[in-house]
Amino acid sequence: MITKHLTIRNPEGLHIRAAARIRRISLQQRCAVVLQNESGEKAGTESLIEMLSLGAVSGTPLHVTIMGDNAKSTLVMIEEVFENGAGI
């Protein structure tokens, strides 16, 4: 299990396409990923609605927990989405 605090840097925040990319990464890597905002609200990446309900705009810090054999590579890919929306 890996946990890390990441900040949304994408100017558009955590929008539907970026959330879908995070979901796709977690499914492809076969990892369970949970995002948690500063208010303590949690969202599993299997649910786009849960991720969007966190209200993560640009500059929002999120606590990311990743469980699975590919946790390290999953974190690298998710960090890319947090930085720039993975080219979206």
PDB file with one MODEL, atoms N, CA, C and O in Angstrom:
MODEL        1
ATOM      1  N   MET A   1       0.851  -1.182   0.000  1.00  0.00           N
ATOM      2  CA  MET A   1       0.000   0.000   0.000  1.00  0.00           C
ATOM      3  C   MET A   1       0.890   1.236   0.000  1.00  0.00           C
ATOM      4  O   MET A   1       1.873   1.320   0.736  1.00  0.00           O
ATOM      5  N   ILE A   2       0.521   2.178  -0.836  1.00  0.00           N
ATOM      6  CA  ILE A   2       1.216   3.462  -0.924  1.00  0.00           C
ATOM      7  C   ILE A   2       0.212   4.566  -0.618  1.00  0.00           C
ATOM      8  O   ILE A   2      -0.921   4.540  -1.099  1.00  0.00           O
ATOM      9  N   THR A   3       0.635   5.527   0.180  1.00  0.00           N
ATOM     10  CA  THR A   3      -0.192   6.712   0.414  1.00  0.00           C
ATOM     11  C   THR A   3       0.652   7.947   0.123  1.00  0.00           C
ATOM     12  O   THR A   3       1.841   7.997   0.436  1.00  0.00           O
ATOM     13  N   LYS A   4       0.015   8.935  -0.478  1.00  0.00           N
ATOM     14  CA  LYS A   4       0.729  10.169  -0.799  1.00  0.00           C
ATOM     15  C   LYS A   4      -0.265  11.314  -0.907  1.00  0.00           C
ATOM     16  O   LYS A   4      -1.397  11.138  -1.358  1.00  0.00           O
ATOM     17  N   HIS A   5       0.180  12.491  -0.484  1.00  0.00           N
ATOM     18  CA  HIS A   5      -0.621  13.698  -0.672  1.00  0.00           C
ATOM     19  C   HIS A   5      -0.232  14.303  -2.011  1.00  0.00           C
ATOM     20  O   HIS A   5       0.944  14.555  -2.271  1.00  0.00           O
ATOM     21  N   LEU A   6      -1.225  14.535  -2.855  1.00  0.00           N
ATOM     22  CA  LEU A   6      -1.011  15.156  -4.154  1.00  0.00           C
ATOM     23  C   LEU A   6      -1.919  16.371  -4.269  1.00  0.00           C
ATOM     24  O   LEU A   6      -2.985  16.425  -3.657  1.00  0.00           O
ATOM     25  N   THR A   7      -1.488  17.331  -5.049  1.00  0.00           N
ATOM     26  CA  THR A   7      -2.289  18.528  -5.286  1.00  0.00           C
ATOM     27  C   THR A   7      -2.680  18.576  -6.756  1.00  0.00           C
ATOM     28  O   THR A   7      -1.848  18.372  -7.640  1.00  0.00           O
ATOM     29  N   ILE A   8      -3.954  18.848  -7.003  1.00  0.00           N
ATOM     30  CA  ILE A   8      -4.447  18.979  -8.373  1.00  0.00           C
ATOM     31  C   ILE A   8      -3.813  20.227  -8.985  1.00  0.00           C
ATOM     32  O   ILE A   8      -4.050  21.337  -8.509  1.00  0.00           O
ATOM     33  N   ARG A   9      -3.020  20.056 -10.025  1.00  0.00           N
ATOM     34  CA  ARG A   9      -2.360  21.183 -10.702  1.00  0.00           C
ATOM     35  C   ARG A   9      -3.027  21.518 -12.030  1.00  0.00           C
ATOM     36  O   ARG A   9      -2.842  22.610 -12.567  1.00  0.00           O
ATOM     37  N   ASN A  10      -3.791  20.589 -12.548  1.00  0.00           N
ATOM     38  CA  ASN A  10      -4.491  20.809 -13.811  1.00  0.00           C
ATOM     39  C   ASN A  10      -5.409  22.023 -13.653  1.00  0.00           C
ATOM     40  O   ASN A  10      -6.214  22.051 -12.723  1.00  0.00           O
ATOM     41  N   PRO A  11      -5.315  23.023 -14.527  1.00  0.00           N
ATOM     42  CA  PRO A  11      -6.156  24.218 -14.408  1.00  0.00           C
ATOM     43  C   PRO A  11      -7.655  23.922 -14.392  1.00  0.00           C
ATOM     44  O   PRO A  11      -8.430  24.695 -13.828  1.00  0.00           O
ATOM     45  N   GLU A  12      -8.063  22.832 -14.993  1.00  0.00           N
ATOM     46  CA  GLU A  12      -9.480  22.470 -15.035  1.00  0.00           C
ATOM     47  C   GLU A  12      -9.923  21.670 -13.811  1.00  0.00           C
ATOM     48  O   GLU A  12     -11.102  21.337 -13.691  1.00  0.00           O
ATOM     49  N   GLY A  13      -9.007  21.360 -12.908  1.00  0.00           N
ATOM     50  CA  GLY A  13      -9.348  20.566 -11.729  1.00  0.00           C
ATOM     51  C   GLY A  13      -9.578  19.108 -12.099  1.00  0.00           C
ATOM     52  O   GLY A  13      -9.171  18.656 -13.169  1.00  0.00           O
ATOM     53  N   LEU A  14     -10.227  18.389 -11.214  1.00  0.00           N
ATOM     54  CA  LEU A  14     -10.536  16.978 -11.461  1.00  0.00           C
ATOM     55  C   LEU A  14     -11.878  16.915 -12.180  1.00  0.00           C
ATOM     56  O   LEU A  14     -12.927  16.785 -11.549  1.00  0.00           O
ATOM     57  N   HIS A  15     -11.834  17.008 -13.505  1.00  0.00           N
ATOM     58  CA  HIS A  15     -13.047  16.999 -14.324  1.00  0.00           C
ATOM     59  C   HIS A  15     -13.347  15.573 -14.775  1.00  0.00           C
ATOM     60  O   HIS A  15     -12.591  14.652 -14.466  1.00  0.00           O
ATOM     61  N   ILE A  16     -14.437  15.389 -15.497  1.00  0.00           N
ATOM     62  CA  ILE A  16     -14.917  14.053 -15.851  1.00  0.00           C
ATOM     63  C   ILE A  16     -13.896  13.261 -16.666  1.00  0.00           C
ATOM     64  O   ILE A  16     -13.722  12.064 -16.435  1.00  0.00           O
ATOM     65  N   ARG A  17     -13.225  13.902 -17.607  1.00  0.00           N
ATOM     66  CA  ARG A  17     -12.255  13.160 -18.427  1.00  0.00           C
ATOM     67  C   ARG A  17     -11.032  12.750 -17.621  1.00  0.00           C
ATOM     68  O   ARG A  17     -10.516  11.646 -17.799  1.00  0.00           O
ATOM     69  N   ALA A  18     -10.562  13.624 -16.736  1.00  0.00           N
ATOM     70  CA  ALA A  18      -9.426  13.269 -15.888  1.00  0.00           C
ATOM     71  C   ALA A  18      -9.817  12.167 -14.904  1.00  0.00           C
ATOM     72  O   ALA A  18      -9.039  11.244 -14.662  1.00  0.00           O
ATOM     73  N   ALA A  19     -11.014  12.261 -14.340  1.00  0.00           N
ATOM     74  CA  ALA A  19     -11.497  11.219 -13.423  1.00  0.00           C
ATOM     75  C   ALA A  19     -11.616   9.883 -14.151  1.00  0.00           C
ATOM     76  O   ALA A  19     -11.279   8.838 -13.595  1.00  0.00           O
ATOM     77  N   ALA A  20     -12.091   9.917 -15.384  1.00  0.00           N
ATOM     78  CA  ALA A  20     -12.202   8.685 -16.174  1.00  0.00           C
ATOM     79  C   ALA A  20     -10.825   8.092 -16.442  1.00  0.00           C
ATOM     80  O   ALA A  20     -10.664   6.872 -16.443  1.00  0.00           O
ATOM     81  N   ARG A  21      -9.836   8.946 -16.667  1.00  0.00           N
ATOM     82  CA  ARG A  21      -8.459   8.464 -16.885  1.00  0.00           C
ATOM     83  C   ARG A  21      -7.930   7.798 -15.620  1.00  0.00           C
ATOM     84  O   ARG A  21      -7.295   6.747 -15.702  1.00  0.00           O
ATOM     85  N   ILE A  22      -8.178   8.385 -14.454  1.00  0.00           N
ATOM     86  CA  ILE A  22      -7.742   7.784 -13.188  1.00  0.00           C
ATOM     87  C   ILE A  22      -8.429   6.440 -12.991  1.00  0.00           C
ATOM     88  O   ILE A  22      -7.797   5.475 -12.563  1.00  0.00           O
ATOM     89  N   ARG A  23      -9.703   6.376 -13.296  1.00  0.00           N
ATOM     90  CA  ARG A  23     -10.445   5.116 -13.174  1.00  0.00           C
ATOM     91  C   ARG A  23      -9.838   4.054 -14.086  1.00  0.00           C
ATOM     92  O   ARG A  23      -9.631   2.913 -13.672  1.00  0.00           O
ATOM     93  N   ARG A  24      -9.558   4.436 -15.324  1.00  0.00           N
ATOM     94  CA  ARG A  24      -8.980   3.508 -16.295  1.00  0.00           C
ATOM     95  C   ARG A  24      -7.606   3.007 -15.828  1.00  0.00           C
ATOM     96  O   ARG A  24      -7.296   1.824 -15.964  1.00  0.00           O
ATOM     97  N   ILE A  25      -6.797   3.900 -15.284  1.00  0.00           N
ATOM     98  CA  ILE A  25      -5.480   3.518 -14.767  1.00  0.00           C
ATOM     99  C   ILE A  25      -5.629   2.487 -13.656  1.00  0.00           C
ATOM    100  O   ILE A  25      -4.948   1.462 -13.661  1.00  0.00           O
ATOM    101  N   SER A  26      -6.517   2.758 -12.704  1.00  0.00           N
ATOM    102  CA  SER A  26      -6.673   1.831 -11.573  1.00  0.00           C
ATOM    103  C   SER A  26      -7.169   0.467 -12.038  1.00  0.00           C
ATOM    104  O   SER A  26      -6.753  -0.558 -11.497  1.00  0.00           O
ATOM    105  N   LEU A  27      -8.052   0.442 -13.033  1.00  0.00           N
ATOM    106  CA  LEU A  27      -8.543  -0.835 -13.562  1.00  0.00           C
ATOM    107  C   LEU A  27      -7.451  -1.577 -14.324  1.00  0.00           C
ATOM    108  O   LEU A  27      -7.277  -2.781 -14.138  1.00  0.00           O
ATOM    109  N   GLN A  28      -6.717  -0.874 -15.177  1.00  0.00           N
ATOM    110  CA  GLN A  28      -5.657  -1.506 -15.964  1.00  0.00           C
ATOM    111  C   GLN A  28      -4.538  -2.037 -15.077  1.00  0.00           C
ATOM    112  O   GLN A  28      -3.973  -3.096 -15.350  1.00  0.00           O
ATOM    113  N   GLN A  29      -4.223  -1.308 -14.026  1.00  0.00           N
ATOM    114  CA  GLN A  29      -3.140  -1.694 -13.128  1.00  0.00           C
ATOM    115  C   GLN A  29      -3.604  -2.668 -12.038  1.00  0.00           C
ATOM    116  O   GLN A  29      -2.799  -3.187 -11.265  1.00  0.00           O
ATOM    117  N   ARG A  30      -4.909  -2.899 -11.998  1.00  0.00           N
ATOM    118  CA  ARG A  30      -5.508  -3.799 -11.003  1.00  0.00           C
ATOM    119  C   ARG A  30      -5.159  -3.377  -9.575  1.00  0.00           C
ATOM    120  O   ARG A  30      -4.734  -4.181  -8.744  1.00  0.00           O
ATOM    121  N   CYS A  31      -5.355  -2.095  -9.331  1.00  0.00           N
ATOM    122  CA  CYS A  31      -5.109  -1.526  -8.010  1.00  0.00           C
ATOM    123  C   CYS A  31      -6.381  -0.854  -7.499  1.00  0.00           C
ATOM    124  O   CYS A  31      -7.162  -0.296  -8.270  1.00  0.00           O
ATOM    125  N   ALA A  32      -6.565  -0.919  -6.195  1.00  0.00           N
ATOM    126  CA  ALA A  32      -7.646  -0.174  -5.551  1.00  0.00           C
ATOM    127  C   ALA A  32      -7.083   1.197  -5.186  1.00  0.00           C
ATOM    128  O   ALA A  32      -6.042   1.298  -4.538  1.00  0.00           O
ATOM    129  N   VAL A  33      -7.779   2.244  -5.607  1.00  0.00           N
ATOM    130  CA  VAL A  33      -7.316   3.607  -5.355  1.00  0.00           C
ATOM    131  C   VAL A  33      -8.433   4.380  -4.672  1.00  0.00           C
ATOM    132  O   VAL A  33      -9.582   4.360  -5.112  1.00  0.00           O
ATOM    133  N   VAL A  34      -8.073   5.065  -3.580  1.00  0.00           N
ATOM    134  CA  VAL A  34      -9.030   5.886  -2.845  1.00  0.00           C
ATOM    135  C   VAL A  34      -8.465   7.299  -2.743  1.00  0.00           C
ATOM    136  O   VAL A  34      -7.309   7.492  -2.366  1.00  0.00           O
ATOM    137  N   LEU A  35      -9.291   8.281  -3.084  1.00  0.00           N
ATOM    138  CA  LEU A  35      -8.938   9.689  -2.949  1.00  0.00           C
ATOM    139  C   LEU A  35      -9.689  10.256  -1.754  1.00  0.00           C
ATOM    140  O   LEU A  35     -10.855   9.927  -1.536  1.00  0.00           O
ATOM    141  N   GLN A  36      -9.020  11.109  -0.977  1.00  0.00           N
ATOM    142  CA  GLN A  36      -9.668  11.717   0.187  1.00  0.00           C
ATOM    143  C   GLN A  36      -9.325  13.194   0.222  1.00  0.00           C
ATOM    144  O   GLN A  36      -8.161  13.577   0.103  1.00  0.00           O
ATOM    145  N   ASN A  37     -10.362  14.032   0.388  1.00  0.00           N
ATOM    146  CA  ASN A  37     -10.121  15.474   0.458  1.00  0.00           C
ATOM    147  C   ASN A  37      -9.853  15.898   1.900  1.00  0.00           C
ATOM    148  O   ASN A  37      -9.893  15.076   2.816  1.00  0.00           O
ATOM    149  N   GLU A  38      -9.584  17.175   2.091  1.00  0.00           N
ATOM    150  CA  GLU A  38      -9.253  17.688   3.423  1.00  0.00           C
ATOM    151  C   GLU A  38     -10.414  17.605   4.402  1.00  0.00           C
ATOM    152  O   GLU A  38     -10.201  17.637   5.614  1.00  0.00           O
ATOM    153  N   SER A  39     -11.639  17.500   3.895  1.00  0.00           N
ATOM    154  CA  SER A  39     -12.819  17.368   4.755  1.00  0.00           C
ATOM    155  C   SER A  39     -13.034  15.935   5.217  1.00  0.00           C
ATOM    156  O   SER A  39     -13.922  15.666   6.025  1.00  0.00           O
ATOM    157  N   GLY A  40     -12.221  15.014   4.706  1.00  0.00           N
ATOM    158  CA  GLY A  40     -12.351  13.616   5.083  1.00  0.00           C
ATOM    159  C   GLY A  40     -13.252  12.803   4.175  1.00  0.00           C
ATOM    160  O   GLY A  40     -13.433  11.605   4.392  1.00  0.00           O
ATOM    161  N   GLU A  41     -13.827  13.448   3.145  1.00  0.00           N
ATOM    162  CA  GLU A  41     -14.670  12.717   2.196  1.00  0.00           C
ATOM    163  C   GLU A  41     -13.784  11.829   1.329  1.00  0.00           C
ATOM    164  O   GLU A  41     -12.741  12.259   0.838  1.00  0.00           O
ATOM    165  N   LYS A  42     -14.220  10.577   1.149  1.00  0.00           N
ATOM    166  CA  LYS A  42     -13.449   9.616   0.364  1.00  0.00           C
ATOM    167  C   LYS A  42     -14.191   9.243  -0.907  1.00  0.00           C
ATOM    168  O   LYS A  42     -15.421   9.256  -0.963  1.00  0.00           O
ATOM    169  N   ALA A  43     -13.407   8.908  -1.929  1.00  0.00           N
ATOM    170  CA  ALA A  43     -13.972   8.458  -3.199  1.00  0.00           C
ATOM    171  C   ALA A  43     -13.113   7.337  -3.750  1.00  0.00           C
ATOM    172  O   ALA A  43     -11.905   7.491  -3.925  1.00  0.00           O
ATOM    173  N   GLY A  44     -13.748   6.210  -4.021  1.00  0.00           N
ATOM    174  CA  GLY A  44     -13.063   5.133  -4.717  1.00  0.00           C
ATOM    175  C   GLY A  44     -13.030   5.465  -6.193  1.00  0.00           C
ATOM    176  O   GLY A  44     -13.982   6.037  -6.724  1.00  0.00           O
ATOM    177  N   THR A  45     -11.949   5.112  -6.858  1.00  0.00           N
ATOM    178  CA  THR A  45     -11.820   5.483  -8.264  1.00  0.00           C
ATOM    179  C   THR A  45     -12.683   4.634  -9.191  1.00  0.00           C
ATOM    180  O   THR A  45     -12.720   4.885 -10.396  1.00  0.00           O
ATOM    181  N   GLU A  46     -13.369   3.643  -8.656  1.00  0.00           N
ATOM    182  CA  GLU A  46     -14.297   2.881  -9.490  1.00  0.00           C
ATOM    183  C   GLU A  46     -15.561   3.685  -9.787  1.00  0.00           C
ATOM    184  O   GLU A  46     -16.346   3.307 -10.656  1.00  0.00           O
ATOM    185  N   SER A  47     -15.761   4.801  -9.062  1.00  0.00           N
ATOM    186  CA  SER A  47     -16.960   5.625  -9.251  1.00  0.00           C
ATOM    187  C   SER A  47     -16.591   7.042  -9.692  1.00  0.00           C
ATOM    188  O   SER A  47     -16.002   7.806  -8.928  1.00  0.00           O
ATOM    189  N   LEU A  48     -16.940   7.378 -10.923  1.00  0.00           N
ATOM    190  CA  LEU A  48     -16.690   8.734 -11.414  1.00  0.00           C
ATOM    191  C   LEU A  48     -17.452   9.766 -10.591  1.00  0.00           C
ATOM    192  O   LEU A  48     -16.922  10.834 -10.285  1.00  0.00           O
ATOM    193  N   ILE A  49     -18.684   9.450 -10.236  1.00  0.00           N
ATOM    194  CA  ILE A  49     -19.515  10.377  -9.453  1.00  0.00           C
ATOM    195  C   ILE A  49     -18.869  10.672  -8.102  1.00  0.00           C
ATOM    196  O   ILE A  49     -18.836  11.825  -7.671  1.00  0.00           O
ATOM    197  N   GLU A  50     -18.354   9.639  -7.431  1.00  0.00           N
ATOM    198  CA  GLU A  50     -17.694   9.858  -6.139  1.00  0.00           C
ATOM    199  C   GLU A  50     -16.486  10.773  -6.302  1.00  0.00           C
ATOM    200  O   GLU A  50     -16.287  11.688  -5.502  1.00  0.00           O
ATOM    201  N   MET A  51     -15.680  10.530  -7.334  1.00  0.00           N
ATOM    202  CA  MET A  51     -14.498  11.374  -7.538  1.00  0.00           C
ATOM    203  C   MET A  51     -14.898  12.821  -7.803  1.00  0.00           C
ATOM    204  O   MET A  51     -14.304  13.741  -7.242  1.00  0.00           O
ATOM    205  N   LEU A  52     -15.896  13.028  -8.651  1.00  0.00           N
ATOM    206  CA  LEU A  52     -16.329  14.387  -8.967  1.00  0.00           C
ATOM    207  C   LEU A  52     -16.947  15.082  -7.760  1.00  0.00           C
ATOM    208  O   LEU A  52     -16.855  16.302  -7.629  1.00  0.00           O
ATOM    209  N   SER A  53     -17.579  14.307  -6.876  1.00  0.00           N
ATOM    210  CA  SER A  53     -18.225  14.892  -5.695  1.00  0.00           C
ATOM    211  C   SER A  53     -17.215  15.444  -4.695  1.00  0.00           C
ATOM    212  O   SER A  53     -17.599  16.154  -3.766  1.00  0.00           O
ATOM    213  N   LEU A  54     -15.938  15.131  -4.867  1.00  0.00           N
ATOM    214  CA  LEU A  54     -14.915  15.695  -3.984  1.00  0.00           C
ATOM    215  C   LEU A  54     -14.713  17.186  -4.245  1.00  0.00           C
ATOM    216  O   LEU A  54     -14.139  17.886  -3.411  1.00  0.00           O
ATOM    217  N   GLY A  55     -15.176  17.678  -5.390  1.00  0.00           N
ATOM    218  CA  GLY A  55     -15.051  19.103  -5.711  1.00  0.00           C
ATOM    219  C   GLY A  55     -13.612  19.565  -5.815  1.00  0.00           C
ATOM    220  O   GLY A  55     -13.276  20.657  -5.357  1.00  0.00           O
ATOM    221  N   ALA A  56     -12.761  18.750  -6.411  1.00  0.00           N
ATOM    222  CA  ALA A  56     -11.327  19.036  -6.468  1.00  0.00           C
ATOM    223  C   ALA A  56     -11.001  19.976  -7.629  1.00  0.00           C
ATOM    224  O   ALA A  56     -10.839  19.543  -8.769  1.00  0.00           O
ATOM    225  N   VAL A  57     -10.908  21.261  -7.319  1.00  0.00           N
ATOM    226  CA  VAL A  57     -10.514  22.262  -8.307  1.00  0.00           C
ATOM    227  C   VAL A  57      -8.992  22.366  -8.305  1.00  0.00           C
ATOM    228  O   VAL A  57      -8.328  21.754  -7.468  1.00  0.00           O
ATOM    229  N   SER A  58      -8.449  23.125  -9.220  1.00  0.00           N
ATOM    230  CA  SER A  58      -7.005  23.321  -9.265  1.00  0.00           C
ATOM    231  C   SER A  58      -6.517  23.859  -7.921  1.00  0.00           C
ATOM    232  O   SER A  58      -7.083  24.811  -7.383  1.00  0.00           O
ATOM    233  N   GLY A  59      -5.471  23.249  -7.389  1.00  0.00           N
ATOM    234  CA  GLY A  59      -4.926  23.645  -6.092  1.00  0.00           C
ATOM    235  C   GLY A  59      -5.439  22.825  -4.926  1.00  0.00           C
ATOM    236  O   GLY A  59      -4.965  22.988  -3.801  1.00  0.00           O
ATOM    237  N   THR A  60      -6.405  21.941  -5.173  1.00  0.00           N
ATOM    238  CA  THR A  60      -6.967  21.110  -4.110  1.00  0.00           C
ATOM    239  C   THR A  60      -6.006  19.979  -3.758  1.00  0.00           C
ATOM    240  O   THR A  60      -5.600  19.217  -4.636  1.00  0.00           O
ATOM    241  N   PRO A  61      -5.634  19.860  -2.468  1.00  0.00           N
ATOM    242  CA  PRO A  61      -4.818  18.717  -2.062  1.00  0.00           C
ATOM    243  C   PRO A  61      -5.704  17.499  -1.800  1.00  0.00           C
ATOM    244  O   PRO A  61      -6.777  17.617  -1.209  1.00  0.00           O
ATOM    245  N   LEU A  62      -5.247  16.338  -2.242  1.00  0.00           N
ATOM    246  CA  LEU A  62      -5.954  15.087  -1.988  1.00  0.00           C
ATOM    247  C   LEU A  62      -4.975  14.056  -1.454  1.00  0.00           C
ATOM    248  O   LEU A  62      -3.822  13.991  -1.882  1.00  0.00           O
ATOM    249  N   HIS A  63      -5.447  13.260  -0.521  1.00  0.00           N
ATOM    250  CA  HIS A  63      -4.688  12.138   0.015  1.00  0.00           C
ATOM    251  C   HIS A  63      -5.021  10.938  -0.865  1.00  0.00           C
ATOM    252  O   HIS A  63      -6.189  10.570  -0.988  1.00  0.00           O
ATOM    253  N   VAL A  64      -4.015  10.327  -1.474  1.00  0.00           N
ATOM    254  CA  VAL A  64      -4.210   9.207  -2.394  1.00  0.00           C
ATOM    255  C   VAL A  64      -3.667   7.937  -1.752  1.00  0.00           C
ATOM    256  O   VAL A  64      -2.511   7.891  -1.332  1.00  0.00           O
ATOM    257  N   THR A  65      -4.506   6.909  -1.680  1.00  0.00           N
ATOM    258  CA  THR A  65      -4.094   5.603  -1.169  1.00  0.00           C
ATOM    259  C   THR A  65      -4.255   4.590  -2.290  1.00  0.00           C
ATOM    260  O   THR A  65      -5.319   4.484  -2.901  1.00  0.00           O
ATOM    261  N   ILE A  66      -3.180   3.841  -2.555  1.00  0.00           N
ATOM    262  CA  ILE A  66      -3.182   2.855  -3.632  1.00  0.00           C
ATOM    263  C   ILE A  66      -2.787   1.510  -3.053  1.00  0.00           C
ATOM    264  O   ILE A  66      -1.761   1.381  -2.386  1.00  0.00           O
ATOM    265  N   MET A  67      -3.620   0.504  -3.319  1.00  0.00           N
ATOM    266  CA  MET A  67      -3.357  -0.851  -2.844  1.00  0.00           C
ATOM    267  C   MET A  67      -3.302  -1.794  -4.035  1.00  0.00           C
ATOM    268  O   MET A  67      -4.200  -1.795  -4.878  1.00  0.00           O
ATOM    269  N   GLY A  68      -2.253  -2.590  -4.101  1.00  0.00           N
ATOM    270  CA  GLY A  68      -2.113  -3.557  -5.184  1.00  0.00           C
ATOM    271  C   GLY A  68      -0.653  -3.757  -5.542  1.00  0.00           C
ATOM    272  O   GLY A  68       0.214  -2.984  -5.134  1.00  0.00           O
ATOM    273  N   ASP A  69      -0.393  -4.801  -6.308  1.00  0.00           N
ATOM    274  CA  ASP A  69       0.978  -5.136  -6.692  1.00  0.00           C
ATOM    275  C   ASP A  69       1.632  -4.069  -7.561  1.00  0.00           C
ATOM    276  O   ASP A  69       2.855  -3.932  -7.547  1.00  0.00           O
ATOM    277  N   ASN A  70       0.855  -3.324  -8.303  1.00  0.00           N
ATOM    278  CA  ASN A  70       1.380  -2.300  -9.212  1.00  0.00           C
ATOM    279  C   ASN A  70       1.219  -0.893  -8.644  1.00  0.00           C
ATOM    280  O   ASN A  70       1.085   0.071  -9.399  1.00  0.00           O
ATOM    281  N   ALA A  71       1.230  -0.772  -7.326  1.00  0.00           N
ATOM    282  CA  ALA A  71       0.947   0.518  -6.688  1.00  0.00           C
ATOM    283  C   ALA A  71       1.927   1.611  -7.114  1.00  0.00           C
ATOM    284  O   ALA A  71       1.515   2.746  -7.355  1.00  0.00           O
ATOM    285  N   LYS A  72       3.210   1.286  -7.211  1.00  0.00           N
ATOM    286  CA  LYS A  72       4.200   2.313  -7.560  1.00  0.00           C
ATOM    287  C   LYS A  72       3.979   2.869  -8.961  1.00  0.00           C
ATOM    288  O   LYS A  72       3.983   4.084  -9.156  1.00  0.00           O
ATOM    289  N   SER A  73       3.787   1.989  -9.931  1.00  0.00           N
ATOM    290  CA  SER A  73       3.573   2.469 -11.301  1.00  0.00           C
ATOM    291  C   SER A  73       2.230   3.183 -11.419  1.00  0.00           C
ATOM    292  O   SER A  73       2.093   4.136 -12.187  1.00  0.00           O
ATOM    293  N   THR A  74       1.249   2.724 -10.663  1.00  0.00           N
ATOM    294  CA  THR A  74      -0.059   3.380 -10.658  1.00  0.00           C
ATOM    295  C   THR A  74       0.068   4.803 -10.129  1.00  0.00           C
ATOM    296  O   THR A  74      -0.533   5.727 -10.677  1.00  0.00           O
ATOM    297  N   LEU A  75       0.844   4.983  -9.069  1.00  0.00           N
ATOM    298  CA  LEU A  75       1.052   6.313  -8.500  1.00  0.00           C
ATOM    299  C   LEU A  75       1.685   7.252  -9.524  1.00  0.00           C
ATOM    300  O   LEU A  75       1.263   8.401  -9.652  1.00  0.00           O
ATOM    301  N   VAL A  76       2.679   6.780 -10.244  1.00  0.00           N
ATOM    302  CA  VAL A  76       3.340   7.616 -11.255  1.00  0.00           C
ATOM    303  C   VAL A  76       2.331   8.090 -12.298  1.00  0.00           C
ATOM    304  O   VAL A  76       2.333   9.261 -12.678  1.00  0.00           O
ATOM    305  N   MET A  77       1.473   7.185 -12.758  1.00  0.00           N
ATOM    306  CA  MET A  77       0.474   7.543 -13.771  1.00  0.00           C
ATOM    307  C   MET A  77      -0.571   8.508 -13.221  1.00  0.00           C
ATOM    308  O   MET A  77      -0.993   9.430 -13.918  1.00  0.00           O
ATOM    309  N   ILE A  78      -0.988   8.299 -11.974  1.00  0.00           N
ATOM    310  CA  ILE A  78      -1.984   9.190 -11.365  1.00  0.00           C
ATOM    311  C   ILE A  78      -1.383  10.571 -11.113  1.00  0.00           C
ATOM    312  O   ILE A  78      -2.071  11.582 -11.263  1.00  0.00           O
ATOM    313  N   GLU A  79      -0.109  10.623 -10.730  1.00  0.00           N
ATOM    314  CA  GLU A  79       0.553  11.916 -10.551  1.00  0.00           C
ATOM    315  C   GLU A  79       0.523  12.722 -11.850  1.00  0.00           C
ATOM    316  O   GLU A  79       0.347  13.940 -11.820  1.00  0.00           O
ATOM    317  N   GLU A  80       0.691  12.056 -12.971  1.00  0.00           N
ATOM    318  CA  GLU A  80       0.639  12.737 -14.271  1.00  0.00           C
ATOM    319  C   GLU A  80      -0.737  13.362 -14.502  1.00  0.00           C
ATOM    320  O   GLU A  80      -0.834  14.479 -15.012  1.00  0.00           O
ATOM    321  N   VAL A  81      -1.785  12.655 -14.134  1.00  0.00           N
ATOM    322  CA  VAL A  81      -3.144  13.191 -14.280  1.00  0.00           C
ATOM    323  C   VAL A  81      -3.327  14.405 -13.369  1.00  0.00           C
ATOM    324  O   VAL A  81      -3.918  15.403 -13.781  1.00  0.00           O
ATOM    325  N   PHE A  82      -2.823  14.326 -12.134  1.00  0.00           N
ATOM    326  CA  PHE A  82      -2.949  15.443 -11.195  1.00  0.00           C
ATOM    327  C   PHE A  82      -2.211  16.678 -11.717  1.00  0.00           C
ATOM    328  O   PHE A  82      -2.651  17.806 -11.498  1.00  0.00           O
ATOM    329  N   GLU A  83      -1.098  16.464 -12.400  1.00  0.00           N
ATOM    330  CA  GLU A  83      -0.300  17.578 -12.901  1.00  0.00           C
ATOM    331  C   GLU A  83      -0.943  18.272 -14.099  1.00  0.00           C
ATOM    332  O   GLU A  83      -1.013  19.500 -14.148  1.00  0.00           O
ATOM    333  N   ASN A  84      -1.414  17.475 -15.072  1.00  0.00           N
ATOM    334  CA  ASN A  84      -1.871  18.126 -16.305  1.00  0.00           C
ATOM    335  C   ASN A  84      -3.050  17.450 -16.983  1.00  0.00           C
ATOM    336  O   ASN A  84      -3.342  17.741 -18.143  1.00  0.00           O
ATOM    337  N   GLY A  85      -3.722  16.570 -16.294  1.00  0.00           N
ATOM    338  CA  GLY A  85      -4.883  15.917 -16.896  1.00  0.00           C
ATOM    339  C   GLY A  85      -4.505  14.847 -17.895  1.00  0.00           C
ATOM    340  O   GLY A  85      -5.339  14.425 -18.696  1.00  0.00           O
ATOM    341  N   ALA A  86      -3.235  14.393 -17.859  1.00  0.00           N
ATOM    342  CA  ALA A  86      -2.734  13.347 -18.759  1.00  0.00           C
ATOM    343  C   ALA A  86      -2.938  13.726 -20.220  1.00  0.00           C
ATOM    344  O   ALA A  86      -3.280  12.884 -21.051  1.00  0.00           O
ATOM    345  N   GLY A  87      -2.724  15.000 -20.519  1.00  0.00           N
ATOM    346  CA  GLY A  87      -2.843  15.452 -21.898  1.00  0.00           C
ATOM    347  C   GLY A  87      -4.266  15.707 -22.354  1.00  0.00           C
ATOM    348  O   GLY A  87      -4.514  15.926 -23.540  1.00  0.00           O
ATOM    349  N   ILE A  88      -5.202  15.678 -21.414  1.00  0.00           N
ATOM    350  CA  ILE A  88      -6.611  15.866 -21.763  1.00  0.00           C
ATOM    351  C   ILE A  88      -6.921  17.358 -21.777  1.00  0.00           C
ATOM    352  O   ILE A  88      -8.056  17.750 -22.048  1.00  0.00           O
TER     353      ILE A  88
ENDMDL
END
